[in-house]
Amino acid sequence: MPSAMFVDDRFIGVAAKFFALFGPPRKGGGAVAVYLHGEPVVDIWAGFAAPGRRWQRDTMAMAYSTGKGVAATVLHRLADRGLIDYDAAVADYWPEFAANGKAGITVRDVLRHRAGLQQIRGLLPDKADLLDHDAVAAALAVSAPDPLRYKASGYHAITFGTLVAEICQRVTGRDFRDLVRQELAVPLGESDFWFGVPVHERGRLAKLGPRMSVAKLPVDGLLGIAAAVPPLRSLRGVLYDGMLNSAQVSDTVYDAMMPGWNGVFTARSLARMYGAIANDGLVGNQRLLRSDTAARIAEMPFNSKYDYVLGGPPNHSLGYHRAIVGTHIRRDALGHFGIGGSGAMAMPRLGLSIAFVTNHLGNMVSTLGDARLPVLAAIAARAARELPETESVRSAAAS
Protein backbone atom coordinates (compact mmCIF):
# COMPACT_ATOMS: atom_id res chain seq x y z
CA MET A 1 0.00 0.00 0.00
CA PRO A 2 1.31 3.48 -0.81
CA SER A 3 2.33 5.60 2.19
CA ALA A 4 1.44 8.89 0.48
CA MET A 5 -1.91 10.03 -0.82
CA PHE A 6 -2.95 8.20 -3.93
CA VAL A 7 -5.39 9.10 -6.74
CA ASP A 8 -5.92 7.16 -9.96
CA ASP A 9 -6.18 9.86 -12.62
CA ARG A 10 -9.57 8.54 -13.75
CA PHE A 11 -11.04 9.26 -10.30
CA ILE A 12 -9.78 12.81 -9.97
CA GLY A 13 -13.37 14.01 -9.67
CA VAL A 14 -13.71 12.18 -6.36
CA ALA A 15 -10.58 13.87 -5.03
CA ALA A 16 -11.66 17.32 -6.21
CA LYS A 17 -15.03 17.03 -4.46
CA PHE A 18 -13.49 15.58 -1.32
CA PHE A 19 -10.82 18.26 -0.88
CA ALA A 20 -13.50 20.95 -1.24
CA LEU A 21 -15.23 19.60 1.88
CA PHE A 22 -12.49 20.56 4.33
CA GLY A 23 -10.70 23.81 4.99
CA PRO A 24 -10.73 25.71 8.29
CA PRO A 25 -10.45 23.75 11.54
CA ARG A 26 -14.16 24.24 12.32
CA LYS A 27 -14.96 21.95 9.36
CA GLY A 28 -12.95 19.12 10.89
CA GLY A 29 -11.39 16.53 8.64
CA GLY A 30 -11.79 13.17 7.05
CA ALA A 31 -10.59 10.56 4.60
CA VAL A 32 -11.99 8.79 1.57
CA ALA A 33 -10.80 5.58 -0.08
CA VAL A 34 -12.00 3.83 -3.22
CA TYR A 35 -11.28 0.33 -4.56
CA LEU A 36 -11.96 -0.81 -8.11
CA HIS A 37 -11.87 -4.53 -8.98
CA GLY A 38 -10.03 -5.22 -5.74
CA GLU A 39 -7.32 -2.59 -6.20
CA PRO A 40 -7.00 0.86 -4.56
CA VAL A 41 -7.68 3.83 -6.83
CA VAL A 42 -8.20 6.59 -4.23
CA ASP A 43 -6.68 6.99 -0.76
CA ILE A 44 -6.71 10.61 0.47
CA TRP A 45 -7.29 12.68 3.60
CA ALA A 46 -7.66 16.33 4.56
CA GLY A 47 -8.59 18.78 7.29
CA PHE A 48 -8.17 18.60 11.04
CA ALA A 49 -8.43 15.62 13.39
CA ALA A 50 -8.64 18.01 16.34
CA PRO A 51 -7.89 21.69 16.93
CA GLY A 52 -4.25 22.20 16.03
CA ARG A 53 -3.83 18.62 14.75
CA ARG A 54 -4.17 17.82 11.06
CA TRP A 55 -5.65 14.61 9.73
CA GLN A 56 -2.89 12.12 8.90
CA ARG A 57 -2.70 8.87 6.96
CA ASP A 58 -3.31 6.81 10.11
CA THR A 59 -5.97 9.04 11.70
CA MET A 60 -9.13 7.12 12.52
CA ALA A 61 -12.56 8.04 13.81
CA MET A 62 -15.58 6.48 15.46
CA ALA A 63 -18.05 5.86 12.65
CA TYR A 64 -21.14 4.85 14.63
CA SER A 65 -23.38 2.36 12.75
CA THR A 66 -20.80 1.85 10.02
CA GLY A 67 -19.54 -0.90 12.32
CA LYS A 68 -22.68 -2.98 11.78
CA GLY A 69 -21.46 -3.92 8.31
CA VAL A 70 -18.06 -4.83 9.72
CA ALA A 71 -19.60 -7.06 12.40
CA ALA A 72 -21.79 -8.75 9.78
CA THR A 73 -18.75 -9.47 7.62
CA VAL A 74 -17.11 -11.33 10.50
CA LEU A 75 -20.21 -13.50 10.77
CA HIS A 76 -20.14 -14.17 7.01
CA ARG A 77 -16.55 -15.36 7.29
CA LEU A 78 -17.69 -17.93 9.87
CA ALA A 79 -20.65 -18.92 7.70
CA ASP A 80 -18.22 -19.43 4.82
CA ARG A 81 -16.58 -22.21 6.82
CA GLY A 82 -19.88 -23.84 7.75
CA LEU A 83 -19.75 -22.70 11.37
CA ILE A 84 -22.99 -20.69 11.09
CA ASP A 85 -26.17 -21.41 9.14
CA TYR A 86 -28.18 -18.28 8.33
CA ASP A 87 -31.47 -20.15 8.72
CA ALA A 88 -30.56 -21.89 11.98
CA ALA A 89 -32.16 -20.71 15.19
CA VAL A 90 -29.97 -18.34 17.19
CA ALA A 91 -30.72 -20.58 20.19
CA ASP A 92 -28.90 -23.45 18.45
CA TYR A 93 -25.69 -21.51 19.14
CA TRP A 94 -26.83 -19.53 22.19
CA PRO A 95 -29.25 -21.71 24.20
CA GLU A 96 -30.30 -19.01 26.68
CA PHE A 97 -31.64 -16.98 23.78
CA ALA A 98 -34.67 -19.26 23.45
CA ALA A 99 -36.31 -17.68 26.50
CA ASN A 100 -39.55 -15.71 26.23
CA GLY A 101 -40.70 -16.99 22.85
CA LYS A 102 -37.47 -16.51 20.88
CA ALA A 103 -36.72 -20.16 20.03
CA GLY A 104 -37.70 -19.65 16.40
CA ILE A 105 -35.70 -16.48 15.72
CA THR A 106 -32.99 -17.23 13.18
CA VAL A 107 -29.59 -15.76 12.43
CA ARG A 108 -31.09 -14.36 9.21
CA ASP A 109 -33.78 -12.61 11.29
CA VAL A 110 -31.03 -10.91 13.31
CA LEU A 111 -29.18 -9.82 10.17
CA ARG A 112 -32.42 -8.43 8.68
CA HIS A 113 -33.31 -6.48 11.86
CA ARG A 114 -36.37 -8.69 12.37
CA ALA A 115 -35.51 -10.19 15.76
CA GLY A 116 -37.73 -7.71 17.62
CA LEU A 117 -35.00 -6.93 20.15
CA GLN A 118 -34.30 -3.32 19.25
CA GLN A 119 -35.22 -1.89 22.66
CA ILE A 120 -32.23 -0.63 24.67
CA ARG A 121 -33.81 2.08 26.81
CA GLY A 122 -34.66 0.48 30.15
CA LEU A 123 -33.03 -2.83 29.22
CA LEU A 124 -30.73 -2.58 32.26
CA PRO A 125 -31.28 -0.62 35.47
CA ASP A 126 -27.87 1.06 35.41
CA LYS A 127 -27.12 3.02 32.22
CA ALA A 128 -23.40 2.39 32.69
CA ASP A 129 -24.03 -1.32 32.09
CA LEU A 130 -25.21 -0.54 28.55
CA LEU A 131 -21.51 -0.41 27.61
CA ASP A 132 -20.97 -3.94 29.01
CA HIS A 133 -21.35 -6.49 26.22
CA ASP A 134 -21.96 -9.43 28.54
CA ALA A 135 -24.62 -7.57 30.52
CA VAL A 136 -26.47 -6.43 27.41
CA ALA A 137 -26.27 -9.88 25.79
CA ALA A 138 -27.63 -11.55 28.93
CA ALA A 139 -30.50 -9.06 29.13
CA LEU A 140 -31.38 -9.58 25.47
CA ALA A 141 -31.35 -13.35 25.93
CA VAL A 142 -34.18 -13.18 28.49
CA SER A 143 -36.17 -10.41 26.76
CA ALA A 144 -39.42 -10.95 24.91
CA PRO A 145 -39.36 -9.91 21.24
CA ASP A 146 -41.48 -7.10 19.84
CA PRO A 147 -44.42 -8.66 17.94
CA LEU A 148 -44.06 -5.95 15.28
CA ARG A 149 -41.16 -8.01 13.94
CA TYR A 150 -43.67 -10.19 12.12
CA LYS A 151 -44.90 -7.18 10.11
CA ALA A 152 -41.70 -5.30 9.29
CA SER A 153 -38.06 -4.79 10.11
CA GLY A 154 -37.22 -2.75 13.22
CA TYR A 155 -33.79 -1.15 13.20
CA HIS A 156 -31.64 -2.49 16.04
CA ALA A 157 -29.53 0.65 16.46
CA ILE A 158 -27.45 -0.61 19.36
CA THR A 159 -28.44 -4.22 19.94
CA PHE A 160 -27.62 -5.47 16.42
CA GLY A 161 -23.90 -5.51 17.15
CA THR A 162 -24.37 -7.22 20.50
CA LEU A 163 -26.48 -9.98 18.95
CA VAL A 164 -24.06 -10.59 16.07
CA ALA A 165 -21.01 -10.53 18.32
CA GLU A 166 -22.54 -12.91 20.84
CA ILE A 167 -23.55 -15.39 18.13
CA CYS A 168 -19.98 -15.34 16.80
CA GLN A 169 -18.52 -15.76 20.28
CA ARG A 170 -20.81 -18.68 21.10
CA VAL A 171 -19.93 -20.44 17.85
CA THR A 172 -16.16 -20.04 18.21
CA GLY A 173 -15.61 -19.67 21.96
CA ARG A 174 -13.45 -16.61 21.20
CA ASP A 175 -13.73 -12.95 22.10
CA PHE A 176 -15.32 -10.99 19.27
CA ARG A 177 -12.45 -8.49 19.16
CA ASP A 178 -10.06 -11.37 18.53
CA LEU A 179 -12.37 -12.57 15.76
CA VAL A 180 -12.35 -9.13 14.14
CA ARG A 181 -8.58 -9.21 14.11
CA GLN A 182 -8.29 -12.75 12.76
CA GLU A 183 -11.20 -12.66 10.30
CA LEU A 184 -10.68 -9.14 8.93
CA ALA A 185 -7.54 -7.31 10.01
CA VAL A 186 -5.10 -10.16 9.32
CA PRO A 187 -6.39 -11.34 5.93
CA LEU A 188 -6.98 -7.77 4.70
CA GLY A 189 -3.62 -6.50 5.94
CA GLU A 190 -5.37 -3.54 7.62
CA SER A 191 -5.26 -3.29 11.40
CA ASP A 192 -7.80 -0.51 11.90
CA PHE A 193 -10.99 -2.37 12.72
CA TRP A 194 -11.63 -1.47 16.35
CA PHE A 195 -14.53 -2.14 18.72
CA GLY A 196 -12.80 -0.74 21.75
CA VAL A 197 -9.57 1.14 21.10
CA PRO A 198 -6.42 0.24 23.07
CA VAL A 199 -5.06 3.15 25.07
CA HIS A 200 -1.80 3.15 23.13
CA GLU A 201 -3.73 3.67 19.85
CA ARG A 202 -5.91 6.56 21.02
CA GLY A 203 -3.50 9.27 19.95
CA ARG A 204 -4.68 8.55 16.39
CA LEU A 205 -8.34 9.20 17.16
CA ALA A 206 -10.07 12.18 15.59
CA LYS A 207 -12.14 14.31 17.95
CA LEU A 208 -15.83 14.23 17.03
CA GLY A 209 -18.02 17.30 16.83
CA PRO A 210 -20.33 19.13 17.03
CA ARG A 211 -22.84 17.72 19.50
CA MET A 212 -25.72 15.79 17.95
CA SER A 213 -28.65 18.04 17.08
CA VAL A 214 -31.32 18.79 14.49
CA ALA A 215 -31.94 22.49 13.75
CA LYS A 216 -29.80 23.13 16.85
CA LEU A 217 -32.20 21.16 19.05
CA PRO A 218 -30.42 18.46 21.13
CA VAL A 219 -31.11 14.94 19.92
CA ASP A 220 -31.98 13.62 23.38
CA GLY A 221 -34.83 16.12 23.58
CA LEU A 222 -36.03 15.25 20.10
CA LEU A 223 -36.21 11.57 21.05
CA GLY A 224 -38.79 12.49 23.66
CA ILE A 225 -40.83 14.33 21.03
CA ALA A 226 -40.54 11.34 18.68
CA ALA A 227 -42.20 9.14 21.27
CA ALA A 228 -45.43 11.10 20.75
CA VAL A 229 -45.43 10.62 16.95
CA PRO A 230 -46.93 7.19 16.07
CA PRO A 231 -44.63 6.39 13.08
CA LEU A 232 -41.57 7.16 15.22
CA ARG A 233 -42.77 5.87 18.58
CA SER A 234 -40.28 3.00 18.60
CA LEU A 235 -37.33 5.27 17.75
CA ARG A 236 -36.89 6.55 21.30
CA GLY A 237 -36.49 3.04 22.64
CA VAL A 238 -33.52 2.11 20.46
CA LEU A 239 -31.28 4.84 21.90
CA TYR A 240 -30.64 6.09 25.40
CA ASP A 241 -29.98 9.61 26.65
CA GLY A 242 -26.38 10.69 26.20
CA MET A 243 -25.40 7.79 23.95
CA LEU A 244 -24.83 9.72 20.73
CA ASN A 245 -22.57 12.28 22.40
CA SER A 246 -20.79 9.88 24.75
CA ALA A 247 -17.59 9.78 22.66
CA GLN A 248 -17.41 13.57 22.80
CA VAL A 249 -17.51 13.81 26.58
CA SER A 250 -15.60 10.73 27.78
CA ASP A 251 -13.12 8.08 26.66
CA THR A 252 -15.24 5.41 28.35
CA VAL A 253 -16.93 4.52 25.09
CA TYR A 254 -13.53 3.57 23.64
CA ASP A 255 -13.10 0.99 26.42
CA ALA A 256 -16.24 -0.86 25.35
CA MET A 257 -17.08 -3.43 22.68
CA MET A 258 -20.37 -2.30 21.16
CA PRO A 259 -20.21 -3.39 17.50
CA GLY A 260 -23.57 -1.80 16.73
CA TRP A 261 -22.27 1.71 17.15
CA ASN A 262 -18.76 2.28 18.56
CA GLY A 263 -16.61 0.99 15.69
CA VAL A 264 -13.45 2.98 14.90
CA PHE A 265 -11.94 2.73 11.44
CA THR A 266 -9.91 4.37 8.73
CA ALA A 267 -11.55 4.87 5.34
CA ARG A 268 -8.81 2.64 3.92
CA SER A 269 -9.71 -0.36 6.07
CA LEU A 270 -13.42 -0.08 5.27
CA ALA A 271 -12.91 0.39 1.53
CA ARG A 272 -10.65 -2.65 1.39
CA MET A 273 -13.20 -4.83 3.20
CA TYR A 274 -16.06 -3.68 0.95
CA GLY A 275 -13.71 -4.04 -2.01
CA ALA A 276 -13.85 -7.78 -1.46
CA ILE A 277 -17.65 -7.77 -1.29
CA ALA A 278 -17.74 -5.78 -4.55
CA ASN A 279 -15.29 -8.08 -6.29
CA ASP A 280 -16.59 -11.63 -5.93
CA GLY A 281 -15.05 -11.98 -2.46
CA LEU A 282 -11.52 -11.06 -3.60
CA VAL A 283 -9.44 -8.00 -2.83
CA GLY A 284 -5.98 -7.89 -4.34
CA ASN A 285 -4.80 -11.49 -4.19
CA GLN A 286 -6.66 -12.20 -0.94
CA ARG A 287 -9.95 -14.09 -0.84
CA LEU A 288 -12.02 -12.74 2.03
CA LEU A 289 -15.31 -14.47 1.16
CA ARG A 290 -16.35 -17.34 -1.06
CA SER A 291 -17.75 -16.18 -4.38
CA ASP A 292 -21.20 -17.64 -3.60
CA THR A 293 -21.28 -15.78 -0.28
CA ALA A 294 -20.35 -12.50 -1.96
CA ALA A 295 -23.05 -13.12 -4.57
CA ARG A 296 -25.63 -13.86 -1.88
CA ILE A 297 -24.76 -10.63 -0.07
CA ALA A 298 -25.08 -8.67 -3.31
CA GLU A 299 -28.64 -9.90 -3.96
CA MET A 300 -30.16 -7.55 -1.33
CA PRO A 301 -33.66 -9.09 -1.52
CA PHE A 302 -36.77 -7.22 -0.42
CA ASN A 303 -37.23 -7.06 3.36
CA SER A 304 -40.24 -4.91 4.20
CA LYS A 305 -42.06 -1.81 2.93
CA TYR A 306 -41.05 0.21 5.97
CA ASP A 307 -39.01 -0.05 9.14
CA TYR A 308 -41.13 0.41 12.26
CA VAL A 309 -38.26 2.12 14.11
CA LEU A 310 -36.98 4.44 11.40
CA GLY A 311 -40.31 5.04 9.69
CA GLY A 312 -38.65 4.57 6.30
CA PRO A 313 -37.51 1.82 3.89
CA PRO A 314 -33.75 1.24 4.32
CA ASN A 315 -34.23 -2.44 3.44
CA HIS A 316 -31.65 -4.43 5.39
CA SER A 317 -30.39 -7.82 4.27
CA LEU A 318 -27.63 -10.00 5.74
CA GLY A 319 -26.34 -7.16 7.89
CA TYR A 320 -26.11 -4.39 5.29
CA HIS A 321 -28.66 -1.97 3.87
CA ARG A 322 -29.31 -0.67 0.39
CA ALA A 323 -27.06 2.33 0.01
CA ILE A 324 -27.74 5.87 -1.14
CA VAL A 325 -25.78 6.82 -4.26
CA GLY A 326 -26.36 10.42 -5.22
CA THR A 327 -30.02 10.96 -4.37
CA HIS A 328 -31.30 7.39 -4.77
CA ILE A 329 -31.42 4.30 -2.57
CA ARG A 330 -30.10 1.60 -4.86
CA ARG A 331 -30.55 -2.15 -4.78
CA ASP A 332 -27.21 -2.59 -6.57
CA ALA A 333 -25.32 -0.72 -3.82
CA LEU A 334 -25.01 -2.02 -0.28
CA GLY A 335 -23.14 -1.14 2.86
CA HIS A 336 -23.72 0.68 6.10
CA PHE A 337 -23.83 4.38 6.91
CA GLY A 338 -23.21 5.79 10.35
CA ILE A 339 -24.90 8.69 12.04
CA GLY A 340 -22.96 11.88 11.40
CA GLY A 341 -21.95 11.04 7.85
CA SER A 342 -19.29 8.30 7.91
CA GLY A 343 -19.96 5.07 6.07
CA ALA A 344 -18.92 2.61 3.40
CA MET A 345 -20.48 0.69 0.55
CA ALA A 346 -19.93 -1.79 -2.24
CA MET A 347 -21.31 -1.65 -5.78
CA PRO A 348 -20.73 -5.21 -7.03
CA ARG A 349 -21.93 -4.62 -10.60
CA LEU A 350 -19.14 -2.06 -10.97
CA GLY A 351 -16.56 -3.90 -8.84
CA LEU A 352 -16.41 -0.67 -6.82
CA SER A 353 -16.22 0.16 -3.12
CA ILE A 354 -15.96 3.49 -1.33
CA ALA A 355 -15.56 4.54 2.30
CA PHE A 356 -15.70 7.95 3.93
CA VAL A 357 -14.73 8.64 7.54
CA THR A 358 -15.02 12.04 9.20
CA ASN A 359 -15.04 13.70 12.59
CA HIS A 360 -17.26 16.59 11.45
CA LEU A 361 -20.77 15.32 12.08
CA GLY A 362 -23.41 16.28 9.54
CA ASN A 363 -24.05 19.84 8.42
CA MET A 364 -25.47 23.12 9.72
CA VAL A 365 -29.05 21.83 9.64
CA SER A 366 -28.51 18.41 11.18
CA THR A 367 -25.50 16.66 12.64
CA LEU A 368 -27.22 13.29 12.20
CA GLY A 369 -26.09 12.88 8.61
CA ASP A 370 -25.63 14.52 5.24
CA ALA A 371 -24.95 13.83 1.57
CA ARG A 372 -21.13 13.80 1.55
CA LEU A 373 -20.71 10.04 1.10
CA PRO A 374 -23.64 9.64 -1.35
CA VAL A 375 -22.24 12.45 -3.51
CA LEU A 376 -18.71 11.04 -3.47
CA ALA A 377 -20.14 7.60 -4.27
CA ALA A 378 -22.07 8.97 -7.24
CA ILE A 379 -18.92 10.60 -8.66
CA ALA A 380 -16.94 7.38 -8.19
CA ALA A 381 -19.69 5.28 -9.78
CA ARG A 382 -19.90 7.60 -12.78
CA ALA A 383 -16.14 7.37 -13.27
CA ALA A 384 -16.24 3.55 -13.03
CA ARG A 385 -19.05 3.30 -15.58
CA GLU A 386 -17.07 5.34 -18.08
CA LEU A 387 -14.04 3.05 -17.96
CA PRO A 388 -13.41 0.43 -20.66
CA GLU A 389 -13.54 -2.98 -19.01
CA THR A 390 -10.10 -3.91 -20.28
CA GLU A 391 -8.37 -0.70 -19.22
CA SER A 392 -5.70 -1.31 -16.61
CA VAL A 393 -5.45 0.64 -13.39
CA ARG A 394 -3.21 3.69 -13.58
CA SER A 395 -2.23 5.87 -10.69
CA ALA A 396 -0.83 9.24 -9.85
CA ALA A 397 0.50 10.57 -6.58
CA ALA A 398 -1.56 13.31 -4.94
CA SER A 399 0.23 16.08 -3.14
N, C-alpha and C positions, 0 to 999 in steps of 0.2 A: 504494500500500500504506500502511496506517495506521502511524504511527510509535510509537503507544502500544499497549498490550495490547488485544486485540480478542476479544470473545466474542459470537457470535450467541446470543440469549436461549434459543433452542431447544436449544442444546448446553451449557447451564450445568452439566449433570451431568458432562461431560468435565472442565470447569474445576475443579469441586468435588473430584473424585477426584484430579486432577493436583496441585492445591495442597496436598492432604493428604500427598503423597509427600515433601515437602521442608520442613525446619524448621531444626534446628541445623546448623552447618557440617559436622559429621561425616557428614551425609546428602547432602552435595554439592548439586548443582543440575541443572537441565535445562530443556527447552522442549518444547512440543507444539504442533503445527499441524494443522489440519483444513481440507480443501477439499470443498465440495459443489457438484456440477455446474459445476466449473471456477472457483468463487468461494471466497475464504477465509471461513470461519465461526468458526475459532478460531486465535489466534496469541498464546500466553502463555508466560511463563518464570518461574522461581522458584529460590530457593536460592543456593548459593555455587559460583562457578566455580573458586575456590581459597580457601585460608584468608585471610580478610580482604577478599575480593573477591567481590561479589555477581554473580550471573548477569545479564547485560544483554541488550538486544534483539539485539545483534550478536555475542554470545558463540557460539562454535562448538566442537565437540569431535570427536575422532577416533571414528569409529563402526564400526571394524573391517569386517566383511563386508557391512555395509550398502552399501558402495561397489560391490559386485558388480552390484547392480541399476542403479546409475548408469552403470557402464561398459557394461553391456548396452544401455542406452538410447541411448548414443552410437552403438553398432553398428547399432541399429535405424534411427536417423536416416540412416545411410549406405545401409542396405538400402532405405529408402524411395525413395531417388534412383537405385536400380538399381546402386549401386556394389558391393554385396555380395549374393550369392545364398546363402541359408541351406543349401542342399543341394549347394553347390559344395565341392570339396575345399579344405581350408585351403592345401594346397600350390599351388593355382592362384594364390593371392595371395602366398604365402610359400614359394618353391620349396625352400629348404633343409629345410623341415618334412617333406618326403617321406622323409627318411632313416629307416632302421631300421623299415620296415614301416608307415609312417604315411601313405602316399600316398592311402589311401581315407578317412581321417578328415575329416569335413565340419565346416563352421562350426556346423551344428546339433548335431553331436556335442559340440563344445566347449561350447556354450550349455547342453546337457543334462548336463554333467559326465560324459560318456561318451567322453572322449578317451584315458583311461588314463594321463594324465600328472600325476597328483596328487602324486607323490613330490617333496618338496623337501629332506628330510634327506639329506645326502650328495650332492646334485646338483652342488655346487661345492666345491672343496677348502677355500676360505677363506669362513667364515661371513659375513664382511663383504660379500662379493660378492653375497649373497642380497638386498641392497638395491639392486643395480645392475640395472635393467631389461634393458639390452642383454646383460649376462652371463647372466642367467637365461633370456632368450628364446633365446639361442644354445645354451645347454645343453639346453633343452627340444627344440629343433629336431633335435638329434642323438640324443635319447633314444629308447629302445624303449618302446612303450606296454604298460601292464599288460593281460594277456589277460582279466582279470576284467571289463574294459569291455564284453565281449560279453554278459555275464550280467546286469549291473546298472550303475547309476550309481555313481560313486566321487567323492565331494565333493573338488573341487580347492580347498582352503582358501586357498592362496596363489597357485597357478599359474593359476587361472582368470583373474584380472585381467591377468596378463602375456600370456596367450594372446590375450585379447580386444583388449588394447591394441596388441599387435604386428600382429594382423590389420588393425586400423584404420589403423595407421601405414603398413603395406605398401600398402594400397589407395589411400591419399591422399597418401603421401609427406610427411605432416606429423606433428609431435610430438603424442602423445596428449593432453598437457595443453592444447595449443592447440585440439585438437578438442573437448575438454570445454568450453572457453570458448565456442567458436563454435557448437557444436551444442546446448549446454544453457544456459550462463550468459546468453549474449546473447539468444536468443529468449525465455527465461523471465523475463528481467529480474532474475535473482538471481545474484549473483557468487559465492556460497559453495558451490562445488563444487571441492574441492581434493584433488589427489593430489600432495602436496608443497606445503607452505605457505611462501610467501615470508616472509623474515625480518621485513619491515615489517608483516606481518599477524599475527604470532605473539602479540602482546599480547592478542588476542581469544580465544586458546585456553583452554579449560577444562583444569584439571589432573586427570588420571585417577587413580582409586584405588578400593578398595585393590588390592594385588597379587592376581593371578589365583590362585585356590585353590578347592578343593572340600573342605568340612568342615575348613577351615584347613590342608589338605595342599597344598603347592605344585603347580601344574599340571605343571611340568616333570618332577617325580617321578612323578606319576600317569601321564604318557605312557609312562614306562618300564614301569609295571605293566600298562598297556593292551596293550603288545606281547605279553604272555603270555596274553591272553584272545582266543581265535580270532575272535569276531565283531568285535573292535576292533583286530585286529592291524595293519590298515592305517592306523589313526588316528595312530600315532606318526610315520609317515613324512610326513604332510602338514604337520607343524609342526616347528620346530626350537627347541632350548633357548634360552630368553630372548626369543623373538619376542613373546609375548603381553604381556610387561611392558616391552618396549623403549621405548615412548613414555613410560613412567614414570621411566626412569632416564637418558634421553638425548634431545636434540633431533635426533639423527641421522635418526631415522625420518621426521621432517618435511622432510628434504632429499630424500627418495626419492620415486619414482613407482611405487607398488605397488598398483594398483587393486583387487587382490583383498582388501586388508585395511587400507590406511592412509588411506582416504578421510576427509576432514574436512568437516563440513557444519553448517548450521543446520537445525532442524526445518522452518523455513519453506521453504528451498530444496527439501528432499526432498518435502514435501507438495505443493508446486506441480508438481514433475516428475510425481509419481504422480497428481496431479489430472488431468493430461492423459491418462494411461493409463486412468483411471477414467471419462473423459468423451469417449470417441470420438476421442481424440487432441487435443482442444482444452482449453485452460485460459485463462479470460478470453476475449480476442479473438485469442489466439495459437494457431495450429495447430502442435503439436510433432510429431505423427505423423499419417500418413494414417489414415483411419478403418478401412481394411481391415487395416493393421498393428496398430492398437490392438485390433481384434477378434481377430486371430490371437494376440496376446499373452494376451488374456483367456481363451482356450480352455483353457489349462493341461491338455493331454492327459496320459494316463497315461505314466509313464516306466518305473519298475521297482518291484517289490514292496518292495525294501529298497535301501539304499545301503551298499556294502561298506566304506566308510570310517566312516560315522556309525553303522552298525548299525541304522538306522531308516528310515522312509519319508518324507523331506521332499518328494520328487517335484518335481524341477526341470524347467523348460521355458523355453526361449528366454531364459535368464539370470536368471530369478526362481524362487522356490519358492512352493508353496501356503502361505498364511500362517495363523498361529494367531489366531483371534478368540475371545476368552473361553477356553474349554478345548478347542476343536476346531480341527483342521487343516481348512481349508475349500478346496474347489476354486474357489469363487467369490470368493476373496480371494488376492491374489498380491503379492509384494514381496520384500524381503530383510531379515532380521534380522542384527544383528551381535552378536558375543560381548560379554557385559557388559550387554546390555539395550536398546541403541539399535536403531532400525530404522524401516522405513517400508513402507506397503502401499497397494494400491488395491483397491477393491471395485466393479468396473464396474457390476454390476446396480443398485447404489445411487447410482452417480455420486460415490462417496465416496473420499477418500484421507486418510491420517493418518500423521504422522511424529513420532517421539519421539527426542530426543537427550539424553544424560545423561553426566556424568562419574563418577557413582557406580555402580560396576560390580556388578551382581547384588544379592544379599542376604546375610544372615548365614550361610546354609548354603553357598551357592555364588556366586562372583563371575562365573561363566560366563554367567549369564543369569537372568531371572526373568519374572514375569507382568505387569510394568507396562504394556508396550505392548499385549499381548493384552487386558488388562482395559480400558484406555482405548479400544481399538478396538471392543470389544463395546458399550461405553456409546455411542460415536459411531454405531455401526451401528443400535442400537436407536432412537436419536433420529431417524436418517434414515428408518427404516422407518415411524415414526409421523407423518411429515410428509405433508400432502396434496401431490400432485404439482404442483399449480398454485400453491402458496403461494410467495410471493416471499421472497428472503433479507432478513431483518432483522438488525440488529446493535445491540450495546450496548458501550460502552467498559467495560473492566475496570480497576479501580484496582489 
